[in-house]
Amino acid sequence: MSDERKKRRWWRWVGWTFLVVFVLYPLSIGPAFYWRCALSDPFIAIGELDAPYAPIVWLCERSEILNGILSKYLDFWVPYP
């Protein structure tokens, strides 16, 4: 394989990894929160989400701005009365 083709393949992996880790993973907390609330108590706390979202919850506990963004995003999925 030529070096140019190897470089393109490498950048493709970087792009997909970036998309999954920094875009799809954080956005998936909304549907997970929806299903968690649908199956249990609708007034579940954000901190009670399972281990896969622990890094997001940890960041939001330490940042007021991120906590506000996450709260609004989760309200979109499960609006409280």
mmCIF file of the N, C-alpha and C atoms, coordinates in Angstrom:
data_MODEL
# 
_entry.id   MODEL 
# 
loop_
_atom_site.group_PDB 
_atom_site.id 
_atom_site.type_symbol 
_atom_site.label_atom_id 
_atom_site.label_alt_id 
_atom_site.label_comp_id 
_atom_site.label_asym_id 
_atom_site.label_entity_id 
_atom_site.label_seq_id 
_atom_site.pdbx_PDB_ins_code 
_atom_site.Cartn_x 
_atom_site.Cartn_y 
_atom_site.Cartn_z 
_atom_site.occupancy 
_atom_site.B_iso_or_equiv 
_atom_site.pdbx_formal_charge 
_atom_site.auth_seq_id 
_atom_site.auth_comp_id 
_atom_site.auth_asym_id 
_atom_site.auth_atom_id 
_atom_site.pdbx_PDB_model_num 
ATOM 1   N N  . MET A 1 1  ? 0.826   -1.174 0.000  1.00 0.00 ? 1  MET A N  1 
ATOM 2   C CA . MET A 1 1  ? 0.000   0.000  0.000  1.00 0.00 ? 1  MET A CA 1 
ATOM 3   C C  . MET A 1 1  ? 0.879   1.249  0.000  1.00 0.00 ? 1  MET A C  1 
ATOM 4   N N  . SER A 1 2  ? 0.414   2.242  -0.663 1.00 0.00 ? 2  SER A N  1 
ATOM 5   C CA . SER A 1 2  ? 1.182   3.481  -0.719 1.00 0.00 ? 2  SER A CA 1 
ATOM 6   C C  . SER A 1 2  ? 1.039   4.239  0.606  1.00 0.00 ? 2  SER A C  1 
ATOM 7   N N  . ASP A 1 3  ? 1.999   5.133  0.839  1.00 0.00 ? 3  ASP A N  1 
ATOM 8   C CA . ASP A 1 3  ? 1.967   5.932  2.067  1.00 0.00 ? 3  ASP A CA 1 
ATOM 9   C C  . ASP A 1 3  ? 0.752   6.842  2.106  1.00 0.00 ? 3  ASP A C  1 
ATOM 10  N N  . GLU A 1 4  ? 0.360   7.361  0.959  1.00 0.00 ? 4  GLU A N  1 
ATOM 11  C CA . GLU A 1 4  ? -0.804  8.256  0.901  1.00 0.00 ? 4  GLU A CA 1 
ATOM 12  C C  . GLU A 1 4  ? -2.078  7.519  1.321  1.00 0.00 ? 4  GLU A C  1 
ATOM 13  N N  . ARG A 1 5  ? -2.225  6.291  0.902  1.00 0.00 ? 5  ARG A N  1 
ATOM 14  C CA . ARG A 1 5  ? -3.408  5.511  1.252  1.00 0.00 ? 5  ARG A CA 1 
ATOM 15  C C  . ARG A 1 5  ? -3.407  5.174  2.753  1.00 0.00 ? 5  ARG A C  1 
ATOM 16  N N  . LYS A 1 6  ? -2.242  4.883  3.311  1.00 0.00 ? 6  LYS A N  1 
ATOM 17  C CA . LYS A 1 6  ? -2.142  4.608  4.742  1.00 0.00 ? 6  LYS A CA 1 
ATOM 18  C C  . LYS A 1 6  ? -2.505  5.845  5.550  1.00 0.00 ? 6  LYS A C  1 
ATOM 19  N N  . LYS A 1 7  ? -2.082  7.026  5.088  1.00 0.00 ? 7  LYS A N  1 
ATOM 20  C CA . LYS A 1 7  ? -2.396  8.270  5.790  1.00 0.00 ? 7  LYS A CA 1 
ATOM 21  C C  . LYS A 1 7  ? -3.902  8.526  5.775  1.00 0.00 ? 7  LYS A C  1 
ATOM 22  N N  . ARG A 1 8  ? -4.535  8.302  4.641  1.00 0.00 ? 8  ARG A N  1 
ATOM 23  C CA . ARG A 1 8  ? -5.977  8.501  4.552  1.00 0.00 ? 8  ARG A CA 1 
ATOM 24  C C  . ARG A 1 8  ? -6.717  7.550  5.485  1.00 0.00 ? 8  ARG A C  1 
ATOM 25  N N  . ARG A 1 9  ? -6.280  6.311  5.544  1.00 0.00 ? 9  ARG A N  1 
ATOM 26  C CA . ARG A 1 9  ? -6.921  5.332  6.421  1.00 0.00 ? 9  ARG A CA 1 
ATOM 27  C C  . ARG A 1 9  ? -6.761  5.750  7.879  1.00 0.00 ? 9  ARG A C  1 
ATOM 28  N N  . TRP A 1 10 ? -5.575  6.237  8.242  1.00 0.00 ? 10 TRP A N  1 
ATOM 29  C CA . TRP A 1 10 ? -5.318  6.675  9.610  1.00 0.00 ? 10 TRP A CA 1 
ATOM 30  C C  . TRP A 1 10 ? -6.219  7.847  9.982  1.00 0.00 ? 10 TRP A C  1 
ATOM 31  N N  . TRP A 1 11 ? -6.330  8.827  9.083  1.00 0.00 ? 11 TRP A N  1 
ATOM 32  C CA . TRP A 1 11 ? -7.176  9.993  9.362  1.00 0.00 ? 11 TRP A CA 1 
ATOM 33  C C  . TRP A 1 11 ? -8.654  9.610  9.429  1.00 0.00 ? 11 TRP A C  1 
ATOM 34  N N  . ARG A 1 12 ? -9.048  8.619  8.683  1.00 0.00 ? 12 ARG A N  1 
ATOM 35  C CA . ARG A 1 12 ? -10.432 8.148  8.743  1.00 0.00 ? 12 ARG A CA 1 
ATOM 36  C C  . ARG A 1 12 ? -10.730 7.591  10.130 1.00 0.00 ? 12 ARG A C  1 
ATOM 37  N N  . TRP A 1 13 ? -9.807  6.799  10.675 1.00 0.00 ? 13 TRP A N  1 
ATOM 38  C CA . TRP A 1 13 ? -9.980  6.262  12.022 1.00 0.00 ? 13 TRP A CA 1 
ATOM 39  C C  . TRP A 1 13 ? -10.011 7.379  13.063 1.00 0.00 ? 13 TRP A C  1 
ATOM 40  N N  . VAL A 1 14 ? -9.174  8.376  12.905 1.00 0.00 ? 14 VAL A N  1 
ATOM 41  C CA . VAL A 1 14 ? -9.167  9.507  13.837 1.00 0.00 ? 14 VAL A CA 1 
ATOM 42  C C  . VAL A 1 14 ? -10.515 10.222 13.781 1.00 0.00 ? 14 VAL A C  1 
ATOM 43  N N  . GLY A 1 15 ? -11.031 10.439 12.595 1.00 0.00 ? 15 GLY A N  1 
ATOM 44  C CA . GLY A 1 15 ? -12.316 11.119 12.439 1.00 0.00 ? 15 GLY A CA 1 
ATOM 45  C C  . GLY A 1 15 ? -13.460 10.357 13.073 1.00 0.00 ? 15 GLY A C  1 
ATOM 46  N N  . TRP A 1 16 ? -13.543 9.072  12.809 1.00 0.00 ? 16 TRP A N  1 
ATOM 47  C CA . TRP A 1 16 ? -14.616 8.262  13.380 1.00 0.00 ? 16 TRP A CA 1 
ATOM 48  C C  . TRP A 1 16 ? -14.503 8.175  14.900 1.00 0.00 ? 16 TRP A C  1 
ATOM 49  N N  . THR A 1 17 ? -13.296 8.031  15.399 1.00 0.00 ? 17 THR A N  1 
ATOM 50  C CA . THR A 1 17 ? -13.089 7.975  16.844 1.00 0.00 ? 17 THR A CA 1 
ATOM 51  C C  . THR A 1 17 ? -13.512 9.276  17.495 1.00 0.00 ? 17 THR A C  1 
ATOM 52  N N  . PHE A 1 18 ? -13.135 10.404 16.901 1.00 0.00 ? 18 PHE A N  1 
ATOM 53  C CA . PHE A 1 18 ? -13.523 11.710 17.415 1.00 0.00 ? 18 PHE A CA 1 
ATOM 54  C C  . PHE A 1 18 ? -15.042 11.842 17.427 1.00 0.00 ? 18 PHE A C  1 
ATOM 55  N N  . LEU A 1 19 ? -15.695 11.438 16.356 1.00 0.00 ? 19 LEU A N  1 
ATOM 56  C CA . LEU A 1 19 ? -17.147 11.522 16.259 1.00 0.00 ? 19 LEU A CA 1 
ATOM 57  C C  . LEU A 1 19 ? -17.821 10.711 17.357 1.00 0.00 ? 19 LEU A C  1 
ATOM 58  N N  . VAL A 1 20 ? -17.374 9.499  17.553 1.00 0.00 ? 20 VAL A N  1 
ATOM 59  C CA . VAL A 1 20 ? -18.000 8.626  18.540 1.00 0.00 ? 20 VAL A CA 1 
ATOM 60  C C  . VAL A 1 20 ? -17.744 9.120  19.959 1.00 0.00 ? 20 VAL A C  1 
ATOM 61  N N  . VAL A 1 21 ? -16.500 9.446  20.275 1.00 0.00 ? 21 VAL A N  1 
ATOM 62  C CA . VAL A 1 21 ? -16.146 9.792  21.648 1.00 0.00 ? 21 VAL A CA 1 
ATOM 63  C C  . VAL A 1 21 ? -16.669 11.169 22.059 1.00 0.00 ? 21 VAL A C  1 
ATOM 64  N N  . PHE A 1 22 ? -16.551 12.148 21.194 1.00 0.00 ? 22 PHE A N  1 
ATOM 65  C CA . PHE A 1 22 ? -16.869 13.512 21.587 1.00 0.00 ? 22 PHE A CA 1 
ATOM 66  C C  . PHE A 1 22 ? -18.246 14.003 21.123 1.00 0.00 ? 22 PHE A C  1 
ATOM 67  N N  . VAL A 1 23 ? -18.939 13.241 20.293 1.00 0.00 ? 23 VAL A N  1 
ATOM 68  C CA . VAL A 1 23 ? -20.253 13.681 19.829 1.00 0.00 ? 23 VAL A CA 1 
ATOM 69  C C  . VAL A 1 23 ? -21.328 12.653 20.197 1.00 0.00 ? 23 VAL A C  1 
ATOM 70  N N  . LEU A 1 24 ? -21.217 11.446 19.702 1.00 0.00 ? 24 LEU A N  1 
ATOM 71  C CA . LEU A 1 24 ? -22.275 10.460 19.907 1.00 0.00 ? 24 LEU A CA 1 
ATOM 72  C C  . LEU A 1 24 ? -22.380 9.972  21.355 1.00 0.00 ? 24 LEU A C  1 
ATOM 73  N N  . TYR A 1 25 ? -21.248 9.768  22.013 1.00 0.00 ? 25 TYR A N  1 
ATOM 74  C CA . TYR A 1 25 ? -21.274 9.298  23.400 1.00 0.00 ? 25 TYR A CA 1 
ATOM 75  C C  . TYR A 1 25 ? -21.968 10.312 24.316 1.00 0.00 ? 25 TYR A C  1 
ATOM 76  N N  . PRO A 1 26 ? -21.584 11.595 24.304 1.00 0.00 ? 26 PRO A N  1 
ATOM 77  C CA . PRO A 1 26 ? -22.299 12.536 25.173 1.00 0.00 ? 26 PRO A CA 1 
ATOM 78  C C  . PRO A 1 26 ? -23.777 12.707 24.802 1.00 0.00 ? 26 PRO A C  1 
ATOM 79  N N  . LEU A 1 27 ? -24.101 12.665 23.512 1.00 0.00 ? 27 LEU A N  1 
ATOM 80  C CA . LEU A 1 27 ? -25.500 12.819 23.111 1.00 0.00 ? 27 LEU A CA 1 
ATOM 81  C C  . LEU A 1 27 ? -26.354 11.604 23.484 1.00 0.00 ? 27 LEU A C  1 
ATOM 82  N N  . SER A 1 28 ? -25.722 10.457 23.671 1.00 0.00 ? 28 SER A N  1 
ATOM 83  C CA . SER A 1 28 ? -26.482 9.250  23.988 1.00 0.00 ? 28 SER A CA 1 
ATOM 84  C C  . SER A 1 28 ? -26.992 9.238  25.425 1.00 0.00 ? 28 SER A C  1 
ATOM 85  N N  . ILE A 1 29 ? -26.547 10.178 26.252 1.00 0.00 ? 29 ILE A N  1 
ATOM 86  C CA . ILE A 1 29 ? -27.033 10.217 27.636 1.00 0.00 ? 29 ILE A CA 1 
ATOM 87  C C  . ILE A 1 29 ? -28.517 10.586 27.683 1.00 0.00 ? 29 ILE A C  1 
ATOM 88  N N  . GLY A 1 30 ? -28.995 11.359 26.709 1.00 0.00 ? 30 GLY A N  1 
ATOM 89  C CA . GLY A 1 30 ? -30.405 11.742 26.676 1.00 0.00 ? 30 GLY A CA 1 
ATOM 90  C C  . GLY A 1 30 ? -31.334 10.548 26.504 1.00 0.00 ? 30 GLY A C  1 
ATOM 91  N N  . PRO A 1 31 ? -31.146 9.750  25.456 1.00 0.00 ? 31 PRO A N  1 
ATOM 92  C CA . PRO A 1 31 ? -31.999 8.554  25.319 1.00 0.00 ? 31 PRO A CA 1 
ATOM 93  C C  . PRO A 1 31 ? -31.839 7.573  26.479 1.00 0.00 ? 31 PRO A C  1 
ATOM 94  N N  . ALA A 1 32 ? -30.633 7.447  27.015 1.00 0.00 ? 32 ALA A N  1 
ATOM 95  C CA . ALA A 1 32 ? -30.432 6.550  28.158 1.00 0.00 ? 32 ALA A CA 1 
ATOM 96  C C  . ALA A 1 32 ? -31.216 7.048  29.370 1.00 0.00 ? 32 ALA A C  1 
ATOM 97  N N  . PHE A 1 33 ? -31.203 8.357  29.589 1.00 0.00 ? 33 PHE A N  1 
ATOM 98  C CA . PHE A 1 33 ? -31.952 8.945  30.689 1.00 0.00 ? 33 PHE A CA 1 
ATOM 99  C C  . PHE A 1 33 ? -33.447 8.748  30.480 1.00 0.00 ? 33 PHE A C  1 
ATOM 100 N N  . TYR A 1 34 ? -33.902 8.900  29.249 1.00 0.00 ? 34 TYR A N  1 
ATOM 101 C CA . TYR A 1 34 ? -35.318 8.691  28.930 1.00 0.00 ? 34 TYR A CA 1 
ATOM 102 C C  . TYR A 1 34 ? -35.748 7.267  29.273 1.00 0.00 ? 34 TYR A C  1 
ATOM 103 N N  . TRP A 1 35 ? -34.975 6.291  28.800 1.00 0.00 ? 35 TRP A N  1 
ATOM 104 C CA . TRP A 1 35 ? -35.336 4.902  29.054 1.00 0.00 ? 35 TRP A CA 1 
ATOM 105 C C  . TRP A 1 35 ? -35.225 4.554  30.531 1.00 0.00 ? 35 TRP A C  1 
ATOM 106 N N  . ARG A 1 36 ? -34.246 5.112  31.206 1.00 0.00 ? 36 ARG A N  1 
ATOM 107 C CA . ARG A 1 36 ? -34.098 4.860  32.636 1.00 0.00 ? 36 ARG A CA 1 
ATOM 108 C C  . ARG A 1 36 ? -35.309 5.400  33.385 1.00 0.00 ? 36 ARG A C  1 
ATOM 109 N N  . CYS A 1 37 ? -35.789 6.587  33.009 1.00 0.00 ? 37 CYS A N  1 
ATOM 110 C CA . CYS A 1 37 ? -36.960 7.171  33.665 1.00 0.00 ? 37 CYS A CA 1 
ATOM 111 C C  . CYS A 1 37 ? -38.231 6.421  33.294 1.00 0.00 ? 37 CYS A C  1 
ATOM 112 N N  . ALA A 1 38 ? -38.309 5.924  32.085 1.00 0.00 ? 38 ALA A N  1 
ATOM 113 C CA . ALA A 1 38 ? -39.497 5.192  31.649 1.00 0.00 ? 38 ALA A CA 1 
ATOM 114 C C  . ALA A 1 38 ? -39.634 3.861  32.394 1.00 0.00 ? 38 ALA A C  1 
ATOM 115 N N  . LEU A 1 39 ? -38.500 3.290  32.770 1.00 0.00 ? 39 LEU A N  1 
ATOM 116 C CA . LEU A 1 39 ? -38.527 1.993  33.442 1.00 0.00 ? 39 LEU A CA 1 
ATOM 117 C C  . LEU A 1 39 ? -38.569 2.099  34.957 1.00 0.00 ? 39 LEU A C  1 
ATOM 118 N N  . SER A 1 40 ? -38.306 3.291  35.504 1.00 0.00 ? 40 SER A N  1 
ATOM 119 C CA . SER A 1 40 ? -38.288 3.444  36.956 1.00 0.00 ? 40 SER A CA 1 
ATOM 120 C C  . SER A 1 40 ? -38.893 4.788  37.345 1.00 0.00 ? 40 SER A C  1 
ATOM 121 N N  . ASP A 1 41 ? -38.463 5.332  38.445 1.00 0.00 ? 41 ASP A N  1 
ATOM 122 C CA . ASP A 1 41 ? -38.975 6.590  38.981 1.00 0.00 ? 41 ASP A CA 1 
ATOM 123 C C  . ASP A 1 41 ? -38.662 7.751  38.046 1.00 0.00 ? 41 ASP A C  1 
ATOM 124 N N  . PRO A 1 42 ? -39.657 8.545  37.646 1.00 0.00 ? 42 PRO A N  1 
ATOM 125 C CA . PRO A 1 42 ? -39.395 9.654  36.719 1.00 0.00 ? 42 PRO A CA 1 
ATOM 126 C C  . PRO A 1 42 ? -38.579 10.777 37.331 1.00 0.00 ? 42 PRO A C  1 
ATOM 127 N N  . PHE A 1 43 ? -38.453 10.836 38.655 1.00 0.00 ? 43 PHE A N  1 
ATOM 128 C CA . PHE A 1 43 ? -37.688 11.899 39.300 1.00 0.00 ? 43 PHE A CA 1 
ATOM 129 C C  . PHE A 1 43 ? -36.319 11.404 39.736 1.00 0.00 ? 43 PHE A C  1 
ATOM 130 N N  . ILE A 1 44 ? -35.710 10.639 38.881 1.00 0.00 ? 44 ILE A N  1 
ATOM 131 C CA . ILE A 1 44 ? -34.394 10.080 39.153 1.00 0.00 ? 44 ILE A CA 1 
ATOM 132 C C  . ILE A 1 44 ? -33.334 11.184 39.061 1.00 0.00 ? 44 ILE A C  1 
ATOM 133 N N  . ALA A 1 45 ? -32.357 11.102 39.898 1.00 0.00 ? 45 ALA A N  1 
ATOM 134 C CA . ALA A 1 45 ? -31.291 12.111 39.886 1.00 0.00 ? 45 ALA A CA 1 
ATOM 135 C C  . ALA A 1 45 ? -30.304 11.816 38.764 1.00 0.00 ? 45 ALA A C  1 
ATOM 136 N N  . ILE A 1 46 ? -29.677 12.883 38.245 1.00 0.00 ? 46 ILE A N  1 
ATOM 137 C CA . ILE A 1 46 ? -28.686 12.717 37.179 1.00 0.00 ? 46 ILE A CA 1 
ATOM 138 C C  . ILE A 1 46 ? -27.547 11.832 37.652 1.00 0.00 ? 46 ILE A C  1 
ATOM 139 N N  . GLY A 1 47 ? -27.126 11.977 38.891 1.00 0.00 ? 47 GLY A N  1 
ATOM 140 C CA . GLY A 1 47 ? -26.005 11.209 39.421 1.00 0.00 ? 47 GLY A CA 1 
ATOM 141 C C  . GLY A 1 47 ? -26.278 9.728  39.533 1.00 0.00 ? 47 GLY A C  1 
ATOM 142 N N  . GLU A 1 48 ? -27.517 9.325  39.362 1.00 0.00 ? 48 GLU A N  1 
ATOM 143 C CA . GLU A 1 48 ? -27.859 7.912  39.483 1.00 0.00 ? 48 GLU A CA 1 
ATOM 144 C C  . GLU A 1 48 ? -27.760 7.158  38.163 1.00 0.00 ? 48 GLU A C  1 
ATOM 145 N N  . LEU A 1 49 ? -27.279 7.802  37.116 1.00 0.00 ? 49 LEU A N  1 
ATOM 146 C CA . LEU A 1 49 ? -27.088 7.071  35.862 1.00 0.00 ? 49 LEU A CA 1 
ATOM 147 C C  . LEU A 1 49 ? -25.948 6.077  36.038 1.00 0.00 ? 49 LEU A C  1 
ATOM 148 N N  . ASP A 1 50 ? -26.003 5.022  35.281 1.00 0.00 ? 50 ASP A N  1 
ATOM 149 C CA . ASP A 1 50 ? -25.045 3.931  35.447 1.00 0.00 ? 50 ASP A CA 1 
ATOM 150 C C  . ASP A 1 50 ? -23.622 4.316  35.076 1.00 0.00 ? 50 ASP A C  1 
ATOM 151 N N  . ALA A 1 51 ? -22.734 3.412  35.300 1.00 0.00 ? 51 ALA A N  1 
ATOM 152 C CA . ALA A 1 51 ? -21.302 3.619  35.107 1.00 0.00 ? 51 ALA A CA 1 
ATOM 153 C C  . ALA A 1 51 ? -20.884 4.114  33.722 1.00 0.00 ? 51 ALA A C  1 
ATOM 154 N N  . PRO A 1 52 ? -21.548 3.751  32.631 1.00 0.00 ? 52 PRO A N  1 
ATOM 155 C CA . PRO A 1 52 ? -21.076 4.251  31.330 1.00 0.00 ? 52 PRO A CA 1 
ATOM 156 C C  . PRO A 1 52 ? -21.067 5.769  31.214 1.00 0.00 ? 52 PRO A C  1 
ATOM 157 N N  . TYR A 1 53 ? -21.902 6.435  31.969 1.00 0.00 ? 53 TYR A N  1 
ATOM 158 C CA . TYR A 1 53 ? -21.963 7.892  31.889 1.00 0.00 ? 53 TYR A CA 1 
ATOM 159 C C  . TYR A 1 53 ? -21.297 8.568  33.077 1.00 0.00 ? 53 TYR A C  1 
ATOM 160 N N  . ALA A 1 54 ? -20.556 7.830  33.871 1.00 0.00 ? 54 ALA A N  1 
ATOM 161 C CA . ALA A 1 54 ? -19.867 8.399  35.027 1.00 0.00 ? 54 ALA A CA 1 
ATOM 162 C C  . ALA A 1 54 ? -18.915 9.536  34.649 1.00 0.00 ? 54 ALA A C  1 
ATOM 163 N N  . PRO A 1 55 ? -18.160 9.455  33.539 1.00 0.00 ? 55 PRO A N  1 
ATOM 164 C CA . PRO A 1 55 ? -17.288 10.586 33.192 1.00 0.00 ? 55 PRO A CA 1 
ATOM 165 C C  . PRO A 1 55 ? -18.065 11.871 32.891 1.00 0.00 ? 55 PRO A C  1 
ATOM 166 N N  . ILE A 1 56 ? -19.211 11.754 32.255 1.00 0.00 ? 56 ILE A N  1 
ATOM 167 C CA . ILE A 1 56 ? -20.016 12.935 31.947 1.00 0.00 ? 56 ILE A CA 1 
ATOM 168 C C  . ILE A 1 56 ? -20.588 13.521 33.236 1.00 0.00 ? 56 ILE A C  1 
ATOM 169 N N  . VAL A 1 57 ? -21.102 12.667 34.104 1.00 0.00 ? 57 VAL A N  1 
ATOM 170 C CA . VAL A 1 57 ? -21.655 13.129 35.373 1.00 0.00 ? 57 VAL A CA 1 
ATOM 171 C C  . VAL A 1 57 ? -20.551 13.769 36.211 1.00 0.00 ? 57 VAL A C  1 
ATOM 172 N N  . TRP A 1 58 ? -19.369 13.182 36.219 1.00 0.00 ? 58 TRP A N  1 
ATOM 173 C CA . TRP A 1 58 ? -18.242 13.729 36.973 1.00 0.00 ? 58 TRP A CA 1 
ATOM 174 C C  . TRP A 1 58 ? -17.889 15.131 36.483 1.00 0.00 ? 58 TRP A C  1 
ATOM 175 N N  . LEU A 1 59 ? -17.826 15.312 35.169 1.00 0.00 ? 59 LEU A N  1 
ATOM 176 C CA . LEU A 1 59 ? -17.530 16.639 34.613 1.00 0.00 ? 59 LEU A CA 1 
ATOM 177 C C  . LEU A 1 59 ? -18.619 17.648 34.962 1.00 0.00 ? 59 LEU A C  1 
ATOM 178 N N  . CYS A 1 60 ? -19.853 17.231 34.898 1.00 0.00 ? 60 CYS A N  1 
ATOM 179 C CA . CYS A 1 60 ? -20.965 18.154 35.163 1.00 0.00 ? 60 CYS A CA 1 
ATOM 180 C C  . CYS A 1 60 ? -21.055 18.531 36.637 1.00 0.00 ? 60 CYS A C  1 
ATOM 181 N N  . GLU A 1 61 ? -20.623 17.654 37.529 1.00 0.00 ? 61 GLU A N  1 
ATOM 182 C CA . GLU A 1 61 ? -20.608 17.986 38.948 1.00 0.00 ? 61 GLU A CA 1 
ATOM 183 C C  . GLU A 1 61 ? -19.555 19.047 39.268 1.00 0.00 ? 61 GLU A C  1 
ATOM 184 N N  . ARG A 1 62 ? -18.552 19.179 38.425 1.00 0.00 ? 62 ARG A N  1 
ATOM 185 C CA . ARG A 1 62 ? -17.466 20.112 38.673 1.00 0.00 ? 62 ARG A CA 1 
ATOM 186 C C  . ARG A 1 62 ? -17.566 21.403 37.861 1.00 0.00 ? 62 ARG A C  1 
ATOM 187 N N  . SER A 1 63 ? -18.507 21.469 36.950 1.00 0.00 ? 63 SER A N  1 
ATOM 188 C CA . SER A 1 63 ? -18.653 22.649 36.107 1.00 0.00 ? 63 SER A CA 1 
ATOM 189 C C  . SER A 1 63 ? -20.106 23.107 36.108 1.00 0.00 ? 63 SER A C  1 
ATOM 190 N N  . GLU A 1 64 ? -20.319 24.322 36.547 1.00 0.00 ? 64 GLU A N  1 
ATOM 191 C CA . GLU A 1 64 ? -21.674 24.867 36.585 1.00 0.00 ? 64 GLU A CA 1 
ATOM 192 C C  . GLU A 1 64 ? -22.248 25.017 35.175 1.00 0.00 ? 64 GLU A C  1 
ATOM 193 N N  . ILE A 1 65 ? -21.415 25.406 34.233 1.00 0.00 ? 65 ILE A N  1 
ATOM 194 C CA . ILE A 1 65 ? -21.859 25.589 32.847 1.00 0.00 ? 65 ILE A CA 1 
ATOM 195 C C  . ILE A 1 65 ? -22.280 24.251 32.237 1.00 0.00 ? 65 ILE A C  1 
ATOM 196 N N  . LEU A 1 66 ? -21.421 23.239 32.366 1.00 0.00 ? 66 LEU A N  1 
ATOM 197 C CA . LEU A 1 66 ? -21.760 21.918 31.823 1.00 0.00 ? 66 LEU A CA 1 
ATOM 198 C C  . LEU A 1 66 ? -22.979 21.328 32.518 1.00 0.00 ? 66 LEU A C  1 
ATOM 199 N N  . ASN A 1 67 ? -23.111 21.579 33.807 1.00 0.00 ? 67 ASN A N  1 
ATOM 200 C CA . ASN A 1 67 ? -24.274 21.077 34.535 1.00 0.00 ? 67 ASN A CA 1 
ATOM 201 C C  . ASN A 1 67 ? -25.555 21.704 33.998 1.00 0.00 ? 67 ASN A C  1 
ATOM 202 N N  . GLY A 1 68 ? -25.519 22.988 33.688 1.00 0.00 ? 68 GLY A N  1 
ATOM 203 C CA . GLY A 1 68 ? -26.683 23.648 33.117 1.00 0.00 ? 68 GLY A CA 1 
ATOM 204 C C  . GLY A 1 68 ? -27.031 23.112 31.741 1.00 0.00 ? 68 GLY A C  1 
ATOM 205 N N  . ILE A 1 69 ? -25.995 22.901 30.921 1.00 0.00 ? 69 ILE A N  1 
ATOM 206 C CA . ILE A 1 69 ? -26.214 22.359 29.574 1.00 0.00 ? 69 ILE A CA 1 
ATOM 207 C C  . ILE A 1 69 ? -26.815 20.959 29.660 1.00 0.00 ? 69 ILE A C  1 
ATOM 208 N N  . LEU A 1 70 ? -26.252 20.129 30.539 1.00 0.00 ? 70 LEU A N  1 
ATOM 209 C CA . LEU A 1 70 ? -26.764 18.765 30.681 1.00 0.00 ? 70 LEU A CA 1 
ATOM 210 C C  . LEU A 1 70 ? -28.196 18.772 31.204 1.00 0.00 ? 70 LEU A C  1 
ATOM 211 N N  . SER A 1 71 ? -28.487 19.636 32.162 1.00 0.00 ? 71 SER A N  1 
ATOM 212 C CA . SER A 1 71 ? -29.849 19.702 32.702 1.00 0.00 ? 71 SER A CA 1 
ATOM 213 C C  . SER A 1 71 ? -30.856 20.079 31.620 1.00 0.00 ? 71 SER A C  1 
ATOM 214 N N  . LYS A 1 72 ? -30.526 21.060 30.800 1.00 0.00 ? 72 LYS A N  1 
ATOM 215 C CA . LYS A 1 72 ? -31.432 21.468 29.722 1.00 0.00 ? 72 LYS A CA 1 
ATOM 216 C C  . LYS A 1 72 ? -31.582 20.352 28.688 1.00 0.00 ? 72 LYS A C  1 
ATOM 217 N N  . TYR A 1 73 ? -30.485 19.670 28.383 1.00 0.00 ? 73 TYR A N  1 
ATOM 218 C CA . TYR A 1 73 ? -30.541 18.572 27.412 1.00 0.00 ? 73 TYR A CA 1 
ATOM 219 C C  . TYR A 1 73 ? -31.403 17.428 27.942 1.00 0.00 ? 73 TYR A C  1 
ATOM 220 N N  . LEU A 1 74 ? -31.254 17.094 29.222 1.00 0.00 ? 74 LEU A N  1 
ATOM 221 C CA . LEU A 1 74 ? -32.058 16.017 29.791 1.00 0.00 ? 74 LEU A CA 1 
ATOM 222 C C  . LEU A 1 74 ? -33.518 16.433 29.941 1.00 0.00 ? 74 LEU A C  1 
ATOM 223 N N  . ASP A 1 75 ? -33.773 17.716 30.183 1.00 0.00 ? 75 ASP A N  1 
ATOM 224 C CA . ASP A 1 75 ? -35.163 18.202 30.223 1.00 0.00 ? 75 ASP A CA 1 
ATOM 225 C C  . ASP A 1 75 ? -35.831 18.070 28.862 1.00 0.00 ? 75 ASP A C  1 
ATOM 226 N N  . PHE A 1 76 ? -35.042 18.170 27.799 1.00 0.00 ? 76 PHE A N  1 
ATOM 227 C CA . PHE A 1 76 ? -35.579 17.954 26.455 1.00 0.00 ? 76 PHE A CA 1 
ATOM 228 C C  . PHE A 1 76 ? -36.096 16.528 26.315 1.00 0.00 ? 76 PHE A C  1 
ATOM 229 N N  . TRP A 1 77 ? -35.373 15.567 26.873 1.00 0.00 ? 77 TRP A N  1 
ATOM 230 C CA . TRP A 1 77 ? -35.752 14.161 26.761 1.00 0.00 ? 77 TRP A CA 1 
ATOM 231 C C  . TRP A 1 77 ? -36.832 13.780 27.765 1.00 0.00 ? 77 TRP A C  1 
ATOM 232 N N  . VAL A 1 78 ? -36.757 14.303 28.992 1.00 0.00 ? 78 VAL A N  1 
ATOM 233 C CA . VAL A 1 78 ? -37.729 13.967 30.024 1.00 0.00 ? 78 VAL A CA 1 
ATOM 234 C C  . VAL A 1 78 ? -38.123 15.269 30.715 1.00 0.00 ? 78 VAL A C  1 
ATOM 235 N N  . PRO A 1 79 ? -39.113 15.981 30.187 1.00 0.00 ? 79 PRO A N  1 
ATOM 236 C CA . PRO A 1 79 ? -39.526 17.236 30.839 1.00 0.00 ? 79 PRO A CA 1 
ATOM 237 C C  . PRO A 1 79 ? -40.246 16.948 32.148 1.00 0.00 ? 79 PRO A C  1 
ATOM 238 N N  . TYR A 1 80 ? -39.870 17.700 33.155 1.00 0.00 ? 80 TYR A N  1 
ATOM 239 C CA . TYR A 1 80 ? -40.522 17.546 34.455 1.00 0.00 ? 80 TYR A CA 1 
ATOM 240 C C  . TYR A 1 80 ? -41.764 18.412 34.505 1.00 0.00 ? 80 TYR A C  1 
ATOM 241 N N  . PRO A 1 81 ? -42.826 17.914 35.137 1.00 0.00 ? 81 PRO A N  1 
ATOM 242 C CA . PRO A 1 81 ? -44.078 18.687 35.199 1.00 0.00 ? 81 PRO A CA 1 
ATOM 243 C C  . PRO A 1 81 ? -43.951 19.909 36.087 1.00 0.00 ? 81 PRO A C  1 
# 
